[in-house]
Amino acid sequence: VIYEYSGNMTCTWNSGKPTYIDTKYVVYVKSLETEEEQQYLSSSCINISTDSLQGGKKYLVWVQAANALGMEKSKQLQINLDDIVIPSASIISRVEDINTAVP
């Protein structure tokens, strides 16, 4: 998600059953327009500055997990930055009742 006015894309994932061993997660972000791929080391979620994403609006995103038991990667998720923005809540500035004489 990208919260409106934040300038960051927030990536979270369900890591499955806890293994109780040290697990490292790498988030991969690959531009579908320029083929540029970026990697971000994380623990459970990550905020990625949209300014660092220079490859347009369409990306593939996936997570790779590695620990002493091995390595696994998630399915790739195709995203468009314009589609994952969560707008801020509306601010009510005025209310009118058109059915009565008193505003």
Secondary structure, DSSP 8 states (H G I E B T S, - for coil): -EETT--EEEEE----S--SS--EEEEEEEETTT--EEEEEESSEEEEEGGG--S-SEEEEEEEEEETTEEEE---EEEEGGGSEE-----------TTSS--
